[in-house]
Amino acid sequence: MAEPILIAKGTRDLHLLPRMGNRHGLIAGATGTGKTVTLQTLAQGFSERGVPVFMADVKGDLAGLSQPGGGNARVEERAQKLGVSLNYGAAPVVFWDVWGQQGHPMRATISEMGPLLLSRMLNLNETQEGVLTLVFKIADDDGMLLLDLKDLRAMLQYVGDNASEFTTEYGRISAASVGAIQRGLLALEQQGGDALFGEPALDLNDLIQSDSQGRGVVNILAADKLMQSPKMYATLLLWLLSELFEQLPEVGDLDKPKLVFFFDEAHLLFEDAPKALQDKIEQVVRLIRSKGVGVYFVTQNPLDVPDSVLGQLGNRVQHALRAFTPRDQKAVRAAAQTFRQNDSLDTEQVITELGVGEALISFLLDNGTPEPVERAFVIPPASRIGPSTPEERQATIRNSVIFGHYENLVDRESAYELLKERAEQAAEPEPEPERVRARRSYAPPPIIRSERVQQSYSRRTTSGRGRQRQGVGEAMMKSAARSIGSSVGRQIVRGVLGSILGGRRGW
């Protein structure tokens, strides 16, 4: 059984049991109260027990996990006050970045993301979401891969241009909705969102790795730039959660989790989320425990997390809250009521009195019940508190075992290329039938007169004497002979010959 993780010290030592690590958790508190250090202590504790970790680094502070601690007077003072000895050392870290600047590129394909999550990212209404779902269905039925944004744009244009052909089988496709989706994709691309989609897409197995010493790898997603597009940030992390839920097998309760997932700025996940999406989040959080994954939400206010999800978070670390407004006071009361009460603590009052690095803590006991809440100081991590330097980050990236794999973008044949090929084929002129080509190559034979006729013709043209009345048949033959030399006559002759050779009609 994995060794318990020492998290804080108060009147007694407070440990998180790895066996209960997949029962999820909450880290809450106002800005500047110590949430980041708590997050770092938890992550390094899991890593040292062989549990891989995924977290998003919103402010750049978590990059210090890749470097050993030491030399921080405040950290050493806190450790001395708590009576703990810190064995400084770094955690094995893999950096990720959607844009590939501060880590390995993290991508998903359009097909993997799906219409529901894309609709949230693009801020589509219900009607537009329905049209986007139809576009995905048509692409699937036609065997067209949707890998990146240009694939989806091409598919949208194709469906919009041929909407009448799909109405009977798939339902009405509104041109206005197609236009709204296209505008949403354009805005997403201007925000740099096109970098999120493509191949090679993230292999989830690369998140669940251990180093040569058996320590779990800490995956850190650079999110400082990503946070400028909050819905993109929330959608990406929710996609990761849902993919883990879909792909990982059922394992039940283990001695330690297969992966621990920290969701920072958790309020973005639930903000303006439609009910269908909230239901999906609740389902994933409720069931992913059986896949061996623990989910820890990090937020300023416990009210940011819906009650249906909050009730499933068994491990709690509550830093200070400020009760300046009625909503803040409500949050304090709500946070106090979620703990198993300790008769020696006025939980509601203590929440507003906590200092930096101090928290109200309640973890799950071995039987799955929460322990009474305790007031305690969080133990500093063994790694550096604060960011790493750009040189240190790049060295970590280059020394990673996956370096070079995700850096090489792949653009294989997908919907864009197939639709482009169809358009080019449709633009080519159709070959002429063999009979038409034969008509175009026909040249009328030259007019050959007999020597007697030629001599007679010459005598008539050189003198006016000797003219004779023409018979009806002769006049017709001469008129036909003269008309053959003109372009109009040639067309008439070709037409007549064509009808005859085509079936002798009229005979």
C-alpha positions as CSV (number, residue, x, y, z in Angstrom):
1,M,0.0,0.0,0.0
2,A,1.3,3.5,-0.9
3,E,2.6,5.6,1.9
4,P,0.2,8.4,3.0
5,I,1.1,11.9,1.8
6,L,1.8,14.5,4.5
7,I,0.0,17.6,3.5
8,A,-0.2,19.8,6.6
9,K,0.5,20.1,10.3
10,G,-1.7,21.5,13.0
11,T,-2.6,19.9,16.3
12,R,-1.8,16.7,14.5
13,D,-0.3,15.6,11.2
14,L,-2.8,15.6,8.3
15,H,-2.3,12.9,5.6
16,L,-4.0,12.3,2.3
17,L,-4.4,8.5,1.7
18,P,-3.4,7.6,-1.8
19,R,-6.1,4.9,-1.7
20,M,-8.6,7.7,-1.4
21,G,-7.0,9.9,-4.0
22,N,-9.5,9.0,-6.7
23,R,-12.4,10.2,-4.6
24,H,-11.7,13.7,-5.9
25,G,-11.2,16.9,-4.0
26,L,-11.5,20.7,-3.8
27,I,-8.8,23.3,-3.1
28,A,-10.5,26.7,-2.6
29,G,-9.5,30.1,-1.3
30,A,-9.2,33.8,-2.2
31,T,-6.3,35.1,-4.3
32,G,-3.0,35.1,-2.4
33,T,-4.0,32.7,0.3
34,G,-1.7,29.8,-0.7
35,K,-3.7,27.6,-3.2
36,T,-0.7,27.3,-5.6
37,V,1.6,26.0,-2.9
38,T,-1.0,23.5,-1.8
39,L,-1.4,22.4,-5.3
40,Q,2.3,22.0,-5.7
41,T,2.6,20.0,-2.5
42,L,-0.2,17.7,-3.4
43,A,1.2,17.1,-7.0
44,Q,4.7,16.3,-5.8
45,G,3.4,14.0,-3.0
46,F,1.4,12.0,-5.6
47,S,4.4,12.0,-8.0
48,E,6.8,10.6,-5.3
49,R,4.3,7.7,-4.8
50,G,4.3,6.8,-8.5
51,V,1.1,8.6,-9.4
52,P,1.2,10.7,-12.7
53,V,-0.3,14.2,-12.4
54,F,-1.9,16.6,-14.9
55,M,-2.3,20.3,-14.1
56,A,-2.7,23.6,-15.9
57,D,-0.3,26.4,-15.0
58,V,-2.4,29.5,-15.2
59,K,0.2,32.0,-13.8
60,G,3.5,30.2,-14.6
61,D,4.2,29.5,-11.0
62,L,3.9,25.7,-11.2
63,A,6.9,25.4,-13.5
64,G,9.1,25.4,-10.4
65,L,8.2,21.7,-9.9
66,S,10.8,20.9,-12.5
67,Q,13.6,22.4,-10.3
68,P,14.8,21.5,-6.7
69,G,13.9,23.9,-3.9
70,G,16.3,25.6,-1.5
71,G,17.5,29.0,-0.8
72,N,14.1,30.4,0.0
73,A,14.2,32.0,3.5
74,R,10.4,32.0,4.0
75,V,10.1,28.3,3.0
76,E,12.9,27.4,5.5
77,E,11.3,29.5,8.2
78,R,7.9,27.7,7.7
79,A,9.6,24.3,7.6
80,Q,11.4,25.1,10.9
81,K,8.2,26.3,12.5
82,L,6.4,23.1,11.6
83,G,9.3,20.9,12.6
84,V,9.7,19.2,9.2
85,S,12.8,18.5,7.3
86,L,12.6,19.1,3.5
87,N,14.6,16.9,1.2
88,Y,14.8,19.3,-1.7
89,G,14.4,17.8,-5.1
90,A,12.6,18.3,-8.4
91,A,9.7,16.3,-9.7
92,P,9.9,14.7,-13.2
93,V,8.0,17.2,-15.4
94,V,6.7,17.2,-18.9
95,F,5.7,20.7,-20.2
96,W,2.8,21.0,-22.7
97,D,1.6,24.1,-24.7
98,V,-1.1,24.4,-27.3
99,W,1.2,26.7,-29.3
100,G,4.3,24.7,-28.8
101,Q,6.3,27.6,-27.4
102,Q,6.5,26.6,-23.7
103,G,6.1,22.9,-24.1
104,H,5.3,20.0,-26.4
105,P,2.4,20.9,-28.7
106,M,-0.9,19.6,-27.3
107,R,-3.5,18.9,-30.1
108,A,-6.8,17.2,-30.7
109,T,-8.6,16.5,-33.9
110,I,-11.9,18.1,-34.7
111,S,-13.6,14.7,-34.8
112,E,-12.3,13.8,-31.3
113,M,-13.5,17.1,-29.9
114,G,-17.0,16.5,-31.2
115,P,-19.9,18.9,-31.9
116,L,-21.0,19.4,-28.3
117,L,-17.6,20.7,-27.0
118,L,-17.0,22.7,-30.2
119,S,-20.4,24.3,-29.8
120,R,-19.4,25.4,-26.3
121,M,-16.0,26.7,-27.5
122,L,-17.7,28.6,-30.4
123,N,-20.6,29.9,-28.2
124,L,-23.2,28.5,-30.5
125,N,-27.0,28.5,-29.7
126,E,-29.1,25.3,-29.8
127,T,-30.1,25.7,-33.5
128,Q,-26.5,26.2,-34.6
129,E,-25.3,23.3,-32.5
130,G,-27.9,21.1,-34.2
131,V,-26.5,22.2,-37.7
132,L,-22.9,21.5,-36.5
133,T,-24.0,18.0,-35.4
134,L,-25.5,17.4,-38.8
135,V,-22.3,18.4,-40.5
136,F,-20.4,15.9,-38.4
137,K,-22.9,13.2,-39.3
138,I,-22.6,13.9,-43.0
139,A,-18.8,13.8,-42.8
140,D,-19.0,10.5,-41.0
141,D,-21.4,9.0,-43.6
142,D,-19.2,10.2,-46.4
143,G,-16.1,8.8,-44.8
144,M,-14.4,12.2,-44.5
145,L,-12.0,12.8,-41.6
146,L,-12.3,16.1,-39.8
147,L,-8.9,16.8,-38.4
148,D,-8.3,20.5,-38.4
149,L,-10.1,23.8,-38.8
150,K,-9.7,23.9,-42.6
151,D,-11.4,20.5,-42.8
152,L,-14.4,21.7,-40.8
153,R,-14.6,25.0,-42.8
154,A,-14.5,23.0,-46.1
155,M,-17.2,20.6,-44.8
156,L,-19.4,23.5,-43.7
157,Q,-19.1,25.2,-47.1
158,Y,-19.9,21.9,-48.9
159,V,-23.0,21.2,-46.8
160,G,-24.1,24.8,-47.1
161,D,-23.8,24.8,-50.9
162,N,-25.7,21.5,-51.2
163,A,-28.1,22.0,-48.4
164,S,-31.1,21.0,-50.5
165,E,-29.7,17.6,-51.3
166,F,-29.3,16.8,-47.5
167,T,-32.7,18.1,-46.4
168,T,-34.7,14.9,-46.9
169,E,-32.2,12.6,-45.1
170,Y,-30.8,14.9,-42.4
171,G,-33.3,17.7,-42.0
172,R,-33.3,21.4,-42.8
173,I,-29.8,23.1,-42.8
174,S,-30.1,26.8,-42.3
175,A,-27.7,28.9,-44.3
176,A,-27.7,31.5,-41.5
177,S,-26.5,28.9,-39.0
178,V,-23.8,27.7,-41.3
179,G,-22.7,31.3,-41.6
180,A,-22.7,31.8,-37.8
181,I,-20.5,28.7,-37.4
182,Q,-18.1,29.9,-40.0
183,R,-17.8,33.3,-38.3
184,G,-17.2,31.5,-35.0
185,L,-14.4,29.4,-36.6
186,L,-12.9,32.6,-38.0
187,A,-12.8,34.2,-34.6
188,L,-11.3,31.1,-33.0
189,E,-8.6,31.1,-35.7
190,Q,-7.8,34.7,-35.0
191,Q,-7.3,33.8,-31.3
192,G,-4.8,31.2,-32.4
193,G,-7.2,28.3,-31.9
194,D,-6.2,26.6,-35.1
195,A,-3.1,25.4,-33.3
196,L,-5.3,23.3,-31.0
197,F,-6.5,21.1,-33.9
198,G,-4.5,18.8,-36.0
199,E,-2.1,15.8,-35.9
200,P,-0.3,14.2,-34.3
201,A,-3.1,14.4,-31.7
202,L,-2.3,13.8,-28.0
203,D,-1.9,10.2,-27.0
204,L,-3.4,9.9,-23.5
205,N,-0.8,7.2,-22.6
206,D,1.8,10.0,-22.7
207,L,0.2,11.6,-19.7
208,I,0.3,8.4,-17.7
209,Q,4.0,7.8,-17.4
210,S,6.6,7.2,-14.7
211,D,10.3,7.9,-14.7
212,S,13.2,5.5,-14.1
213,Q,12.9,6.0,-10.4
214,G,9.2,5.0,-10.3
215,R,8.0,8.6,-9.8
216,G,4.9,9.7,-11.6
217,V,5.4,12.3,-14.3
218,V,3.9,15.7,-13.6
219,N,2.3,17.1,-16.8
220,I,2.1,20.9,-16.8
221,L,0.1,22.7,-19.4
222,A,1.2,26.3,-20.0
223,A,-2.1,28.1,-19.7
224,D,-1.1,31.8,-19.2
225,K,-1.8,32.5,-22.9
226,L,-4.6,30.0,-23.1
227,M,-6.5,31.8,-20.4
228,Q,-7.0,34.7,-22.7
229,S,-9.6,32.5,-24.4
230,P,-11.4,31.1,-21.3
231,K,-13.8,28.9,-23.2
232,M,-11.0,27.3,-25.2
233,Y,-9.2,26.6,-21.9
234,A,-12.2,25.0,-20.2
235,T,-13.2,23.0,-23.3
236,L,-9.7,21.6,-23.7
237,L,-9.5,20.4,-20.1
238,L,-13.0,19.0,-20.3
239,W,-12.1,17.2,-23.5
240,L,-9.1,15.6,-21.7
241,L,-11.4,14.5,-18.9
242,S,-13.9,13.0,-21.2
243,E,-11.3,11.2,-23.3
244,L,-9.8,9.7,-20.1
245,F,-13.3,8.6,-19.1
246,E,-13.9,7.0,-22.6
247,Q,-10.5,5.3,-23.1
248,L,-9.4,4.1,-19.7
249,P,-10.7,0.6,-18.6
250,E,-12.6,0.0,-15.4
251,V,-10.2,-0.8,-12.5
252,G,-12.3,-0.1,-9.4
253,D,-10.5,1.0,-6.2
254,L,-6.7,0.8,-6.4
255,D,-4.0,1.4,-3.8
256,K,-3.3,4.6,-5.6
257,P,-4.8,6.5,-8.5
258,K,-3.6,5.9,-12.1
259,L,-3.7,9.7,-12.7
260,V,-4.6,12.8,-10.7
261,F,-6.1,15.7,-12.7
262,F,-6.1,19.2,-11.2
263,F,-8.5,21.6,-12.8
264,D,-7.4,25.2,-12.0
265,E,-9.8,28.1,-12.4
266,A,-12.7,25.6,-12.2
267,H,-15.4,28.2,-12.4
268,L,-14.6,28.5,-16.1
269,L,-15.8,25.0,-16.6
270,F,-19.3,25.6,-15.3
271,E,-19.7,29.3,-16.3
272,D,-22.6,29.7,-18.8
273,A,-22.5,25.9,-19.5
274,P,-25.8,24.6,-21.0
275,K,-27.6,21.9,-19.0
276,A,-26.5,19.1,-21.4
277,L,-22.9,20.0,-20.8
278,Q,-23.3,20.2,-17.0
279,D,-24.9,16.8,-17.0
280,K,-22.0,15.4,-19.0
281,I,-19.5,17.0,-16.5
282,E,-21.4,15.5,-13.6
283,Q,-21.4,12.1,-15.2
284,V,-17.7,12.2,-15.9
285,V,-16.8,13.3,-12.4
286,R,-19.1,10.6,-10.8
287,L,-17.9,7.7,-12.9
288,I,-14.3,8.4,-13.7
289,R,-13.4,7.4,-10.1
290,S,-13.8,3.8,-11.3
291,K,-11.2,4.4,-14.0
292,G,-8.6,5.2,-11.3
293,V,-8.6,8.9,-12.0
294,G,-8.9,11.5,-9.2
295,V,-10.2,15.0,-10.1
296,Y,-9.3,18.0,-8.0
297,F,-11.0,21.4,-8.7
298,V,-9.1,24.5,-7.8
299,T,-11.2,27.7,-7.4
300,Q,-11.5,30.9,-5.4
301,N,-15.1,30.3,-4.3
302,P,-16.7,26.9,-3.5
303,L,-20.0,28.3,-4.9
304,D,-18.3,28.2,-8.4
305,V,-18.8,24.4,-8.3
306,P,-22.4,23.1,-8.7
307,D,-23.8,21.2,-5.7
308,S,-24.2,18.0,-7.8
309,V,-20.4,18.0,-8.4
310,L,-19.4,19.6,-5.0
311,G,-21.0,16.7,-3.2
312,Q,-18.6,14.2,-4.8
313,L,-15.4,16.0,-3.7
314,G,-14.3,14.1,-0.6
315,N,-10.9,15.6,0.1
316,R,-11.1,19.3,1.0
317,V,-8.5,22.1,1.5
318,Q,-10.1,25.4,2.3
319,H,-7.9,28.5,2.4
320,A,-9.1,31.9,3.6
321,L,-12.2,33.5,2.2
322,R,-13.0,37.2,2.5
323,A,-16.6,38.1,3.6
324,F,-16.8,41.6,2.2
325,T,-20.1,41.2,0.3
326,P,-23.4,39.3,0.9
327,R,-22.3,36.8,-1.8
328,D,-18.9,36.3,0.0
329,Q,-20.7,35.8,3.3
330,K,-22.9,33.2,1.7
331,A,-19.8,31.4,0.3
332,V,-18.3,31.3,3.8
333,R,-21.4,29.7,5.2
334,A,-21.6,27.2,2.3
335,A,-17.9,26.3,2.7
336,A,-18.2,25.8,6.4
337,Q,-21.3,23.6,6.1
338,T,-19.5,21.2,3.7
339,F,-17.0,20.0,6.3
340,R,-17.5,17.4,9.0
341,Q,-17.7,19.6,12.0
342,N,-15.1,19.7,14.7
343,D,-16.6,20.7,18.1
344,S,-13.4,22.6,19.0
345,L,-13.6,24.9,15.9
346,D,-16.1,27.5,14.8
347,T,-15.5,26.7,11.1
348,E,-17.5,29.6,9.7
349,Q,-15.5,32.2,11.7
350,V,-12.1,30.5,11.2
351,I,-12.4,30.6,7.4
352,T,-12.1,34.4,7.5
353,E,-9.2,34.4,9.9
354,L,-6.8,32.0,8.2
355,G,-3.4,33.3,7.3
356,V,-1.3,32.7,4.1
357,G,-0.5,29.0,3.8
358,E,-3.1,28.1,6.5
359,A,-6.2,26.1,5.7
360,L,-9.1,24.1,7.0
361,I,-8.5,20.6,5.9
362,S,-10.6,17.4,5.8
363,F,-9.5,14.2,4.0
364,L,-11.2,10.9,3.7
365,L,-10.4,8.2,6.2
366,D,-9.6,4.7,5.2
367,N,-13.3,3.7,5.4
368,G,-14.3,6.5,3.0
369,T,-15.8,8.8,5.6
370,P,-14.5,12.4,6.0
371,E,-12.4,13.2,9.0
372,P,-13.4,16.1,11.2
373,V,-12.1,19.4,9.9
374,E,-8.8,20.7,11.2
375,R,-7.0,24.0,11.1
376,A,-3.4,23.5,9.9
377,F,-0.5,24.9,7.9
378,V,0.3,23.4,4.5
379,I,3.9,21.9,4.3
380,P,6.0,23.5,1.6
381,P,7.0,21.3,-1.3
382,A,10.5,20.0,-1.9
383,S,10.7,21.6,-5.3
384,R,11.1,25.3,-6.1
385,I,8.2,27.6,-5.2
386,G,7.9,30.0,-8.2
387,P,8.6,29.8,-11.9
388,S,11.5,28.3,-13.7
389,T,13.7,30.3,-16.1
390,P,13.1,30.1,-19.8
391,E,16.5,28.3,-20.2
392,E,15.5,25.7,-17.5
393,R,12.1,25.1,-19.2
394,Q,13.7,24.6,-22.6
395,A,16.2,22.2,-21.2
396,T,13.4,20.2,-19.6
397,I,11.6,20.1,-22.9
398,R,14.6,18.9,-24.9
399,N,15.4,16.2,-22.4
400,S,11.9,14.7,-22.5
401,V,11.5,11.3,-24.0
402,I,8.7,12.5,-26.3
403,F,10.7,15.4,-27.6
404,G,10.4,15.6,-31.4
405,H,7.2,13.6,-31.8
406,Y,4.5,16.2,-31.3
407,E,6.7,19.0,-32.7
408,N,6.4,17.6,-36.3
409,L,3.0,18.6,-37.7
410,V,1.3,16.0,-40.0
411,D,-1.3,17.0,-42.6
412,R,-2.8,13.8,-44.1
413,E,-5.6,13.5,-46.6
414,S,-8.9,14.5,-44.9
415,A,-12.1,16.3,-45.7
416,Y,-10.4,19.5,-47.1
417,E,-8.3,17.5,-49.6
418,L,-11.2,15.3,-50.7
419,L,-13.6,18.1,-51.2
420,K,-11.0,20.1,-53.1
421,E,-10.4,17.1,-55.4
422,R,-14.2,16.8,-56.0
423,A,-14.4,20.5,-56.9
424,E,-11.5,20.2,-59.4
425,Q,-13.1,17.2,-61.1
426,A,-16.4,18.9,-61.4
427,A,-14.8,22.0,-63.0
428,E,-13.2,19.9,-65.8
429,P,-15.3,19.8,-69.1
430,E,-17.0,16.5,-69.9
431,P,-15.5,14.6,-72.9
432,E,-17.5,14.8,-76.2
433,P,-19.3,11.7,-77.4
434,E,-17.6,9.8,-80.2
435,R,-20.3,10.8,-82.7
436,V,-19.9,14.5,-82.0
437,R,-16.1,14.2,-82.4
438,A,-16.7,12.5,-85.8
439,R,-18.9,15.3,-86.9
440,R,-16.3,17.9,-85.9
441,S,-13.5,16.1,-87.9
442,Y,-15.7,15.7,-91.1
443,A,-14.5,17.7,-94.1
444,P,-16.7,17.8,-97.2
445,P,-15.1,16.3,-100.4
446,P,-13.9,18.7,-103.1
447,I,-16.2,19.4,-106.0
448,I,-15.1,17.4,-109.0
449,R,-16.6,18.1,-112.4
450,S,-16.2,15.9,-115.4
451,E,-14.2,17.2,-118.3
452,R,-17.3,17.7,-120.4
453,V,-19.1,19.6,-117.7
454,Q,-16.1,21.7,-117.0
455,Q,-15.7,22.6,-120.6
456,S,-19.4,23.5,-120.9
457,Y,-19.1,25.5,-117.7
458,S,-16.1,27.4,-119.0
459,R,-17.8,28.2,-122.3
460,R,-20.8,29.6,-120.4
461,T,-18.7,31.7,-118.2
462,T,-16.6,33.1,-121.1
463,S,-19.6,33.9,-123.4
464,G,-23.2,34.5,-123.0
465,R,-24.1,32.4,-126.0
466,G,-25.3,28.8,-126.0
467,R,-27.4,29.0,-122.7
468,Q,-30.1,26.4,-122.4
469,R,-33.2,26.2,-120.2
470,Q,-32.4,24.2,-117.1
471,G,-34.5,21.3,-116.0
472,V,-35.9,21.1,-112.4
473,G,-33.5,18.3,-111.4
474,E,-30.4,19.9,-112.9
475,A,-31.2,23.2,-111.1
476,M,-31.5,21.4,-107.8
477,M,-28.2,19.7,-108.2
478,K,-26.4,22.9,-109.2
479,S,-27.9,24.8,-106.2
480,A,-26.8,22.0,-103.9
481,A,-23.3,22.1,-105.4
482,R,-23.0,25.8,-104.9
483,S,-24.3,25.7,-101.3
484,I,-21.8,23.1,-100.3
485,G,-19.0,25.7,-100.6
486,S,-20.5,27.9,-97.9
487,S,-20.2,27.4,-94.1
488,V,-24.0,27.4,-93.7
489,G,-24.3,24.7,-96.3
490,R,-21.6,22.6,-94.7
491,Q,-23.5,22.7,-91.4
492,I,-26.7,21.6,-93.1
493,V,-25.0,18.7,-94.9
494,R,-23.4,17.5,-91.6
495,G,-26.8,17.6,-89.9
496,V,-28.4,15.6,-92.6
497,L,-25.6,13.0,-92.7
498,G,-25.7,12.7,-89.0
499,S,-29.4,11.8,-89.0
500,I,-28.9,9.3,-91.7
501,L,-25.9,7.6,-90.1
502,G,-27.6,7.7,-86.8
503,G,-30.4,5.4,-87.8
504,R,-31.7,6.1,-91.3
505,R,-34.8,7.8,-89.9
506,G,-37.3,9.0,-92.5
507,W,-36.3,6.4,-94.9
